[in-house]
Amino acid sequence: MLTSVTGVFLVACIVELLRRRKLKEKYAFLWVLTGLVIIPLGFFPSGLDNIARKVGVASGVSLILFLSVAFLFIVCLQLSNEVGHLEEEGRTLSEEVALLRLDVQDLQGRLKETRELLPEANETAGRGAAGQGDRS
């Protein structure tokens, strides 16, 4: 009975995390499936022993332990893959930021040069505008 209650609690927690958008759907499927497999085990404990014997395992508890370790191994592999992908993406983004920073510094340098030349251009433009006003 405790097994079934645990399974129901697990599924309820996963649904709540999905509802709050704290867990992505691609991860939730595996956890919901796990919860749904756990729920009937509490109601039919002898069924697990029958499955274990058919698979060639001495007891249902040993089968659950083996499947749990295999499941966690798969989850660890998948998360390691995600971490590797995120590290690569972070490195790529860092390189892009560094290149953009160089571009900004270059543009700031050009702007500074333009501002230094700008007063001379303003004086020339001001004289031209004044001269045009006198002609009218």
C-alpha positions as CSV (number, residue, x, y, z in Angstrom):
1,M,0.0,0.0,0.0
2,L,2.9,2.4,0.8
3,T,4.3,1.8,-2.6
4,S,1.0,2.9,-4.3
5,V,0.8,6.0,-2.1
6,T,4.4,6.8,-3.0
7,G,3.6,6.4,-6.7
8,V,0.5,8.6,-6.5
9,F,2.5,11.3,-4.5
10,L,5.2,11.1,-7.2
11,V,2.8,11.6,-10.1
12,A,1.0,14.5,-8.2
13,C,4.3,16.2,-7.5
14,I,5.3,15.9,-11.2
15,V,2.0,17.3,-12.4
16,E,2.3,20.2,-10.0
17,L,5.9,20.9,-11.2
18,L,4.6,20.9,-14.8
19,R,1.7,23.2,-13.9
20,R,4.1,25.7,-12.3
21,R,6.5,25.3,-15.3
22,K,9.3,24.2,-13.0
23,L,9.9,21.0,-14.9
24,K,10.1,20.6,-18.7
25,E,7.8,18.2,-20.5
26,K,10.7,16.2,-22.0
27,Y,11.8,15.3,-18.4
28,A,8.4,14.9,-17.0
29,F,7.3,12.0,-19.3
30,L,9.9,9.7,-17.8
31,W,9.0,10.6,-14.2
32,V,5.3,10.2,-14.8
33,L,5.9,6.9,-16.4
34,T,7.9,5.8,-13.4
35,G,5.1,6.9,-11.0
36,L,2.5,5.1,-13.1
37,V,4.6,1.9,-12.9
38,I,5.0,2.2,-9.2
39,I,1.3,2.6,-8.4
40,P,0.1,-0.9,-9.4
41,L,3.1,-2.5,-7.6
42,G,1.5,-1.6,-4.2
43,F,-1.8,-3.2,-5.1
44,F,-0.4,-6.4,-6.7
45,P,2.9,-7.2,-4.9
46,S,2.8,-10.8,-5.9
47,G,2.7,-9.7,-9.6
48,L,6.2,-8.3,-9.2
49,D,7.5,-11.6,-7.9
50,N,5.9,-13.4,-10.8
51,I,7.6,-11.0,-13.3
52,A,10.9,-11.4,-11.5
53,R,10.8,-15.1,-11.8
54,K,9.9,-15.0,-15.5
55,V,12.9,-12.7,-16.1
56,G,15.2,-14.9,-14.1
57,V,15.6,-12.8,-10.9
58,A,15.3,-14.3,-7.5
59,S,12.8,-11.8,-6.0
60,G,10.8,-8.8,-6.9
61,V,12.8,-6.6,-4.6
62,S,16.0,-7.5,-6.4
63,L,14.3,-6.7,-9.7
64,I,13.2,-3.3,-8.5
65,L,16.7,-2.6,-7.2
66,F,18.2,-3.5,-10.5
67,L,15.7,-1.5,-12.5
68,S,16.1,1.5,-10.2
69,V,19.9,1.5,-10.6
70,A,19.5,1.1,-14.4
71,F,17.0,3.9,-14.5
72,L,19.2,6.2,-12.5
73,F,22.2,5.3,-14.7
74,I,20.2,6.3,-17.8
75,V,19.1,9.6,-16.1
76,C,22.7,10.4,-15.2
77,L,23.8,9.7,-18.8
78,Q,21.1,11.9,-20.2
79,L,21.9,14.7,-17.7
80,S,25.6,14.4,-18.5
81,N,24.7,14.8,-22.2
82,E,22.7,18.0,-21.4
83,V,25.5,19.4,-19.2
84,G,28.0,18.8,-22.1
85,H,25.7,20.6,-24.5
86,L,25.2,23.5,-22.1
87,E,28.9,23.9,-21.6
88,E,29.5,24.0,-25.3
89,E,26.7,26.5,-25.7
90,G,28.1,28.6,-22.9
91,R,31.5,28.6,-24.5
92,T,30.1,29.7,-27.8
93,L,28.1,32.5,-26.2
94,S,31.2,33.7,-24.3
95,E,33.1,33.8,-27.6
96,E,30.3,35.8,-29.3
97,V,30.1,38.2,-26.4
98,A,33.9,38.8,-26.6
99,L,33.6,39.5,-30.3
100,L,30.7,41.9,-29.8
101,R,32.7,43.6,-27.0
102,L,35.5,44.2,-29.5
103,D,33.1,45.6,-32.0
104,V,31.6,47.9,-29.4
105,Q,35.1,49.1,-28.4
106,D,36.0,49.7,-32.0
107,L,32.8,51.7,-32.6
108,Q,33.3,53.7,-29.4
109,G,36.8,54.6,-30.7
110,R,35.4,55.7,-34.0
111,L,32.7,57.7,-32.3
112,K,35.3,59.4,-30.2
113,E,37.4,60.3,-33.2
114,T,34.2,61.6,-35.0
115,R,33.3,63.8,-32.0
116,E,36.8,65.2,-31.9
117,L,36.4,66.2,-35.6
118,L,32.8,67.3,-35.1
119,P,33.5,70.8,-33.7
120,E,35.5,71.7,-36.8
121,A,32.7,70.4,-39.0
122,N,30.1,72.4,-36.9
123,E,32.0,75.6,-37.3
124,T,32.3,75.1,-41.1
125,A,28.6,74.2,-41.4
126,G,27.6,77.2,-39.2
127,R,29.5,79.7,-41.5
128,G,27.9,78.2,-44.6
129,A,24.4,78.5,-43.1
130,A,25.1,82.1,-42.0
131,G,26.4,82.9,-45.5
132,Q,23.2,81.5,-47.1
133,G,21.0,83.5,-44.8
134,D,22.8,86.7,-45.9
135,R,22.2,86.0,-49.5
136,S,18.4,85.9,-49.2
